[in-house]
């Protein structure tokens, strides 16, 4: 009973009420409320991960470009793999992986 008598004046105190109102307003009703901040922090992490991925891809592509510009063996390898080019008198055989084709067809059903 005495504890309640000590708590009631604190709860009725106008400074306490204003502070509670301010905290509630900032958490739920403000334009930059707590939940939006958490959501945006998650989005920022995703964007930073994508940025790192694309920087790595750019670096890898630049290495490939440099290698293609300076190494004739790499140019030949690239042409053979990408464009199925061949030398004179050479025969090229293409093998198709039937297991992956069948698995893809089964997934569509």
C-alpha positions as CSV (number, residue, x, y, z in Angstrom):
1,X,0.0,0.0,0.0
2,X,2.8,2.4,0.8
3,X,4.6,1.5,-2.4
4,X,1.5,2.5,-4.4
5,X,1.4,5.8,-2.6
6,X,5.0,6.4,-3.5
7,X,4.5,5.4,-7.2
8,X,1.4,7.5,-7.9
9,X,3.0,10.9,-7.5
10,X,5.8,9.9,-9.8
11,X,3.3,8.7,-12.5
12,X,1.3,11.9,-12.1
13,X,4.4,14.1,-12.4
14,X,4.1,16.2,-15.6
15,X,7.8,15.8,-16.5
16,X,7.4,12.0,-16.3
17,X,4.2,12.1,-18.4
18,X,5.9,14.4,-21.0
19,X,8.9,12.1,-21.2
20,X,6.7,9.0,-21.7
21,X,4.7,10.8,-24.3
22,X,7.9,11.8,-26.1
23,X,9.3,8.3,-26.1
24,X,6.0,6.8,-27.4
25,X,5.8,9.5,-30.1
26,X,9.4,8.8,-31.2
27,X,8.9,5.0,-31.2
28,X,5.6,4.8,-33.0
29,X,4.4,8.0,-34.6
30,X,7.4,10.0,-35.8
31,X,8.4,10.1,-39.4
32,X,11.6,8.3,-38.6
33,X,10.2,5.8,-36.1
34,X,12.1,2.9,-34.6
35,X,10.7,0.3,-36.9
36,X,11.5,2.2,-40.1
37,X,15.0,2.7,-38.8
38,X,15.4,-1.1,-38.3
39,X,14.0,-1.7,-41.8
40,X,16.3,0.8,-43.4
41,X,19.3,-0.7,-41.6
42,X,18.4,-4.1,-43.1
43,X,18.1,-2.5,-46.5
44,X,21.5,-0.8,-46.1
45,X,23.1,-4.2,-45.2
46,X,21.6,-5.7,-48.4
47,X,22.8,-2.8,-50.5
48,X,26.3,-2.9,-49.1
49,X,26.5,-6.7,-49.8
50,X,25.3,-6.1,-53.3
51,X,27.9,-3.3,-53.7
52,X,30.7,-5.6,-52.5
53,X,29.5,-8.4,-54.9
54,X,29.5,-6.0,-57.9
55,X,32.9,-4.6,-57.0
56,X,34.3,-8.1,-57.0
57,X,32.6,-8.8,-60.3
58,X,34.0,-5.7,-61.8
59,X,37.5,-6.6,-60.6
60,X,37.2,-10.1,-62.0
61,X,35.9,-8.7,-65.3
62,X,38.8,-6.2,-65.5
63,X,41.3,-9.0,-64.9
64,X,39.7,-11.1,-67.7
65,X,39.8,-8.1,-70.0
66,X,43.4,-7.4,-69.3
67,X,44.2,-11.0,-69.8
68,X,42.3,-11.1,-73.1
69,X,44.1,-8.0,-74.3
70,X,47.6,-9.2,-73.6
71,X,47.5,-13.0,-73.9
72,X,46.8,-14.7,-77.3
73,X,46.3,-18.1,-75.7
74,X,43.5,-16.7,-73.6
75,X,41.9,-15.2,-76.7
76,X,41.9,-18.5,-78.4
77,X,40.5,-20.3,-75.3
78,X,37.8,-17.7,-75.0
79,X,36.8,-18.0,-78.6
80,X,36.7,-21.7,-78.4
81,X,34.5,-21.8,-75.3
82,X,32.2,-18.9,-76.1
83,X,31.8,-19.0,-79.8
84,X,32.6,-22.7,-80.5
85,X,35.4,-21.7,-83.0
86,X,37.8,-24.3,-84.1
87,X,41.1,-24.6,-86.0
88,X,41.2,-26.0,-89.6
89,X,41.0,-29.7,-89.8
90,X,39.7,-30.0,-86.2
91,X,36.4,-31.5,-85.2
92,X,34.4,-30.3,-82.2
93,X,32.1,-32.5,-80.3
94,X,29.5,-31.0,-78.0
95,X,28.1,-33.0,-75.1
96,X,24.9,-32.1,-73.3
97,X,24.4,-33.1,-69.7
98,X,21.2,-35.1,-69.8
99,X,20.9,-35.4,-66.1
100,X,20.5,-31.6,-65.6
101,X,18.1,-31.4,-68.5
102,X,15.9,-34.1,-67.1
103,X,16.0,-32.6,-63.6
104,X,14.9,-29.2,-65.1
105,X,12.1,-30.9,-67.0
106,X,11.0,-32.7,-63.8
107,X,10.9,-29.4,-61.9
108,X,8.6,-27.8,-64.5
109,X,6.0,-30.6,-64.0
